[in-house]
């Protein structure tokens, strides 16, 4: 395959997450950054977005510790955090995130997918393959498929970005999950909209429901592939809401699943806006002082 073919460039982009990272690993590629961007856009890839500088994973841990140890100040907790967090974020930055949580100010956007089979009693999850501090992923944790999003972009793009990176890179490279791909059209409605929004720290997560056709849900191993997550499988809603720590759920997953369960009952007007348990706990801690 031509090293600069559109498919090869798309594969490198999905593997490394950005044009710059791909070129860092393959500096011999005879292509400019603008041309690289143009080719993957033409291929039908929805370009990625991420939180810059601050480690979402460690900030989540940071505030979780604050909830667990309310007598510690942010400064004391900060000194206990890893070098990688202190290198990427100052204590002032953490104070800003904390204050924005309290004021419910949104700085960053994300999209999460609740993907079910036809009976809707099980939800697709996968395990994080890597520790990616810029995207909040902790190796081995069980997560819904999700990624950062762009403010005011079409919901269709937000959903497709997640599918391309976390459901099946191979189907994306086959152009079945690109913007005009046959599978994209089959499982993502052009007017798709979220059934809930979850505020997790200062991130506003739009949550969407997708239902896979039986020929896919019954043969997941033949369709799923990702550089980001693995072990795609359906888990019963009851297990995801059991509170069993053996499942090692990523922060925010249980709140989303609970919101989906209520969505199925149809007892609320949608989209529902909800605070993550971590946000509520930190808020309660703040109000108790």
C-alpha positions in Angstrom: 0.0 0.0 0.0 1.2 3.5 -0.9 2.5 5.0 2.4 0.7 8.2 1.6 -2.6 6.6 0.4 -5.7 8.0 2.0 -6.4 4.7 3.7 -2.9 4.5 5.2 -3.1 8.1 6.4 -6.5 7.5 7.9 -5.2 4.4 9.7 -2.3 6.4 11.2 -4.6 9.2 12.2 -6.9 6.8 14.1 -4.0 5.0 15.7 -2.2 8.1 17.0 -5.2 10.4 17.5 -3.8 13.4 15.6 -1.9 14.4 12.5 0.9 15.8 14.6 1.3 12.6 16.6 1.3 10.5 13.4 4.0 12.6 11.8 6.0 12.5 15.0 6.1 8.7 14.8 6.6 8.7 11.0 8.6 11.8 10.2 9.7 10.3 6.9 6.1 10.6 5.5 6.4 12.9 2.4 3.3 14.9 3.1 2.6 18.3 4.7 0.4 18.8 7.7 -2.3 20.6 5.7 -2.3 17.9 3.0 -2.6 15.2 5.7 -5.6 17.0 7.2 -7.2 17.4 3.8 -6.9 13.7 2.9 -8.4 12.4 6.1 -11.2 14.9 5.9 -11.9 13.8 2.3 -11.8 10.2 3.5 -14.7 10.8 5.8 -12.9 10.9 9.2 -14.4 13.1 11.9 -11.3 14.8 13.3 -10.6 14.5 17.0 -10.6 16.9 19.8 -9.2 16.6 23.3 -8.6 18.3 26.6 -5.3 20.2 26.4 -2.6 20.4 29.1 -4.7 19.2 32.0 -4.9 15.5 32.8 -8.6 14.7 33.1 -7.9 11.3 34.6 -5.8 12.7 37.4 -8.1 15.6 38.0 -11.0 13.1 38.5 -8.8 11.3 41.0 -7.8 14.6 42.6 -11.4 15.6 43.4 -12.3 12.0 44.4 -9.6 12.3 47.0 -10.9 15.6 48.1 -14.3 14.0 48.7 -12.8 11.1 50.6 -10.5 13.3 52.7 -12.5 16.6 53.2 -10.0 18.0 55.8 -7.3 18.3 53.2 -7.0 21.5 51.2 -6.6 21.7 47.5 -3.0 22.8 48.0 -2.2 19.8 50.2 -3.8 17.4 47.8 -2.0 19.0 44.9 1.4 18.3 46.6 0.4 14.6 46.8 -0.5 14.3 43.2 1.9 12.8 40.6 4.6 14.8 38.9 2.7 14.4 35.5 -0.3 16.2 36.9 1.7 19.0 38.6 3.7 19.4 35.4 0.5 19.8 33.2 -1.6 21.8 35.6 -0.9 24.4 38.3 -2.8 24.5 41.6 -4.5 27.7 40.1 -5.8 25.6 37.2 -7.3 23.0 39.7 -8.9 25.8 41.7 -10.4 27.1 38.4 -11.9 23.7 37.6 -13.2 23.4 41.1 -14.8 26.8 41.0 -16.3 26.0 37.6 -17.8 22.8 39.0 -19.4 24.8 41.7 -20.7 27.4 39.3 -21.6 24.7 36.7 -19.5 26.4 34.0 -18.7 24.3 31.0 -15.2 24.4 29.5 -15.1 21.2 27.6 -17.5 19.0 25.7 -17.8 15.3 25.2 -20.1 12.6 23.7 -20.9 9.2 25.1 -22.8 6.4 23.5 -25.3 4.0 25.1 -25.3 1.2 22.5 -27.8 -1.6 23.0 -28.9 -4.7 21.3 -32.5 -5.0 20.2 -33.9 -5.9 23.7 -32.3 -2.9 25.3 -31.5 -4.7 28.5 -27.7 -4.8 27.8 -25.3 -2.0 27.0 -22.1 -2.2 25.1 -18.9 -1.5 27.1 -15.2 -1.9 26.5 -12.0 -1.8 28.5 -9.5 1.0 28.2 -6.3 -0.2 26.5 -4.1 2.6 27.6 -3.4 5.2 30.3 -4.1 8.4 28.3 -3.9 11.3 30.8 -5.1 13.9 28.3 -8.4 12.0 27.6 -9.1 10.8 31.1 -8.6 7.1 30.2 -7.2 4.7 32.8 -5.9 1.4 31.6 -8.2 -1.5 32.4 -11.2 0.5 33.4 -14.6 -0.4 31.9 -16.2 2.3 30.0 -19.0 3.2 27.6 -17.7 4.4 24.2 -17.0 8.1 24.5 -14.7 10.9 23.4 -14.3 14.7 23.5 -16.5 16.8 21.2 -16.6 20.2 19.7 -19.0 22.9 21.0 -22.0 23.4 18.6 -20.9 20.8 16.1 -23.6 18.6 14.6 -24.6 15.8 16.9 -24.1 13.4 14.0 -20.4 14.3 13.9 -20.1 13.9 17.7 -21.5 10.4 17.5 -19.6 9.4 14.4 -16.3 10.5 16.0 -16.9 8.0 18.9 -17.8 5.2 16.6 -14.8 5.7 14.3 -12.3 5.6 17.2 -13.9 3.3 19.8 -16.4 1.0 18.0 -14.5 0.0 14.8 -11.5 1.5 13.2 -11.5 -1.3 10.6 -15.1 -0.5 9.4 -14.0 3.1 9.3 -11.1 2.3 7.0 -13.4 0.2 4.9 -15.5 3.4 4.6 -18.5 1.8 6.2 -18.4 4.1 9.2 -17.3 7.3 7.4 -19.6 10.3 6.9 -21.4 8.6 3.9 -20.8 5.0 4.9 -23.6 2.5 4.6 -23.3 1.4 8.3 -23.2 5.0 9.5 -26.5 5.6 7.7 -27.9 2.4 9.1 -27.3 3.0 12.8 -27.0 6.8 13.2 -30.1 8.9 12.4 -29.2 12.2 10.6 -31.3 14.0 13.3 -29.9 12.1 16.3 -30.0 14.1 19.6 -28.9 13.3 23.2 -31.3 11.9 25.7 -29.3 13.4 28.6 -26.4 15.6 29.5 -24.0 14.8 32.3 -21.8 17.4 34.0 -18.6 15.6 35.0 -16.1 18.1 36.5 -16.2 21.0 34.0 -17.0 18.7 31.1 -20.5 18.6 29.6 -21.1 15.1 28.2 -23.9 14.7 25.6 -25.3 11.1 25.8 -26.8 9.3 22.8 -28.6 6.0 22.4 -27.8 3.7 19.4 -29.4 0.3 18.7 -27.3 -2.2 16.8 -29.0 -4.5 14.3 -29.0 -8.2 15.4 -26.4 -9.2 12.8 -23.9 -7.0 14.5 -24.8 -7.4 18.1 -24.7 -11.2 17.8 -21.3 -11.1 16.2 -19.5 -8.3 17.9 -16.1 -9.8 17.5 -16.4 -9.6 13.7 -17.2 -5.9 13.8 -15.4 -4.2 16.7 -11.8 -3.0 16.6 -10.1 0.0 18.2 -6.7 1.3 19.2 -8.3 2.9 22.2 -10.5 0.2 23.8 -10.9 -3.6 23.6 -12.9 -6.4 24.9 -16.2 -5.1 23.5 -19.1 -6.8 25.1 -22.7 -6.3 26.3 -23.3 -6.0 30.0 -26.7 -6.2 31.7 -28.0 -2.9 33.0 -28.4 -4.6 36.4 -24.7 -5.4 36.6 -23.7 -1.9 35.6 -25.9 -0.4 38.4 -25.0 -3.0 41.0 -22.2 -1.0 42.5 -19.9 -4.0 42.3 -16.3 -2.6 42.4 -15.1 -5.7 40.4 -16.5 -4.1 37.3 -14.1 -1.1 37.7 -16.4 1.4 35.9 -15.0 4.6 34.6 -16.2 7.7 36.4 -19.7 8.8 35.1 -20.7 5.4 33.6 -23.2 4.4 36.4 -24.9 7.9 36.2 -25.3 7.5 32.5 -26.7 4.0 32.7 -29.2 5.1 35.4 -30.2 8.0 33.2 -30.8 5.5 30.3 -32.9 3.3 32.5 -35.1 6.2 33.3 -35.2 7.2 29.6 -36.6 3.7 28.8 -39.3 4.3 31.3 -40.2 7.5 29.6 -41.1 9.3 32.9 -39.1 12.5 32.2 -38.9 15.2 29.6 -35.7 14.8 27.6 -32.9 15.6 27.5 -32.3 15.3 31.2 -29.4 17.3 32.7 -27.6 15.6 35.5 -24.6 16.2 37.7 -22.1 13.3 38.1 -21.9 11.8 41.6 -18.4 13.2 42.0 -19.7 16.7 41.3 -22.6 16.3 43.7 -20.2 15.0 46.4 -17.8 17.8 46.0 -20.7 20.3 45.9 -22.0 18.8 49.2 -18.6 19.0 50.7 -18.3 22.7 49.8 -21.7 23.6 51.2 -21.0 21.8 54.4 -18.1 24.1 55.3 
